[in-house]
Amino acid sequence: MRELHVVDACELASAYAAAHYAVVLDGDVIAFRVGEHAGDVEAYWAARRYAFITAWNPASRPLSEEANNLADGRLVARIEGLDLVFHPAWASDHDRQWRESGWLVADLDPTVLDALATEFGQAGALHWEHGEPVRLRMLLARPPDCGELPSVEWLQPPVED
């Protein structure tokens, strides 16, 4: 298992929560955002739950495109092994200066999502139930000085002062 060394978990969660996400369904690009309902995604592709995961830049350290693509291939093999339906997706910042490829997966159990994210060195992943707002699942502890971030779930015990 990879160990994440994040300089500022709160800043990272804020960036993930503010990111723009999109998926390609039947050739159409459909956007979704943390904290918002993904009604367009759900109308196009009916599932009980949805998850966005990437294998790019594990431990929040930029890697070469070749290394990211190799990790992505391993992630695809793991998702295929779970016999789940998935579509190409990505995350980017507001200015499109940063972009990471990933996958939107239907009906992936959140505990399996967390295990995959951990296996691939990710600090967070998105998950939501049909009809509910998109949530960010941070696999890190919430720092004590981090204010409340709507739609962010911290999955590790809080860091003590």
C-alpha angles and dihedrals in degrees: 000000000000120000115222119223105194120176095204117010092182092054090047092051090048091052093048091047092050094045124112115240129193139175132200112232119175089340094307122114111226121189127215133176138203111263094021133095112257094214095150091054091046093048090053097041120026116210137140093241140003135210134189117206136166134188094203123120100001116211087017090283115134113242132188119275088249093055091045092050091051090051089046090054090054090049091051090052090052092049091047088051088058089055093233130146115245140169134203114270139160146198126223140170122251094266094043089238091126125041134168125189119225145142137268107217127195122225097358110160110240093234090054089047090053091048092050092047090051092046090054095045097250123156093207148000136192125249136169142163119237109278094016129102119268112266131203114224109203112200089204135081117266108249113238093240094051113109123220113295111199115233093013121121117196107209099190124070112271119269111254120235 
